[in-house]
Amino acid sequence: MLYTLVGILIGFVSAYLLFDAVSTRQPPRLTPELRSRIAMEGENPLQATGGEGAGEAPTDARTADTSNPGMGGVAPGGAGPANAEVQELRARVEQNPNDAEAVKRLADLNFDIRNWQRAQELYHHYLELRPADPDVLTDLGISYRETQKFDEALQQFRQARKLAPGHWQSYYNEVVVLAFDLKRYDEAGPLLEQLQRMQPGNPEVAKLADAVARQRSAA
């Protein structure tokens, strides 16, 4: 019985570490202020509240209105400071689709509610406006990973670290995709070693290395 309990405990700890490593992303995009707003209001600040009218596109977080397809991403309606911010951003983007800061903020908000397809569209547009941004490339890669587009995710991470060789977040996320999603441990290993040299005191990197080792030994 004791050995059984110990085995269950080890399995639980291993699973927790694996989940923690795979689910971690850097850098976080949802500010503590916005988290508290969502918690207090009990609603998603990008949740659609309207319906569909004649000749109108669906009013959800993945579509803009028909006057500017692909750029709005949020329907009118709702209440509260978070929703007000979203509506302001949407209006800015509709008025000026090349407002890079507003486009990026909308992309980040869609990312944070796991609206991956919409986040991808907005990040792509932002990168058309400001191409050399390793943080955005990495977030775009994560959104691809979450929709099982692993090759596209790897392409974004590699472009990010090509632009910024010290951008450890892109290394981190590439290791996650290679090791956990694709089981390509021989490719993940050298990248992980390089990441450990870059971030020797980073606890997230240490957790990742431990999880990769456990995953590989169990394969």
Salt bridges, closest charged atoms under 4 A:
ASP20 OD2 - LYS207 NZ 3.39
GLU33 OE2 - ARG37 NH2 2.81
ASP60 OD2 - ARG62 NH2 3.03
ASP65 OD2 - ARG90 NH2 3.44
GLU85 OE1 - ARG37 NH1 3.98
GLU85 OE2 - ARG105 NE 2.91
GLU94 OE2 - ARG90 NH2 2.97
ASP99 OD2 - ARG92 NH2 3.02
GLU101 OE2 - ARG130 NH1 2.49
ASP108 OD1 - ARG29 NE 3.95
ASP108 OD2 - LYS104 NZ 3.11
ASP112 OD1 - ARG25 NH2 2.71
GLU121 OE1 - ARG118 NH1 2.53
GLU128 OE1 - HIS125 ND1 3.28
ASP135 OD1 - HIS167 NE2 2.71
ASP139 OD1 - ARG25 NH1 3.98
ASP139 OD2 - ARG29 NE 2.44
GLU146 OE1 - ARG114 NH2 3.34
GLU146 OE2 - ARG145 NH1 3.52
GLU174 OE2 - ARG158 NE 2.78
GLU174 OE1 - ARG161 NE 2.78
ASP181 OD2 - ARG145 NE 2.76
ASP186 OD1 - ARG216 NH2 2.71
GLU187 OE1 - ARG158 NH2 3.95
GLU187 OE2 - ARG184 NE 2.87
GLU204 OE2 - LYS207 NZ 3.88
ASP210 OD2 - ARG214 NE 2.91
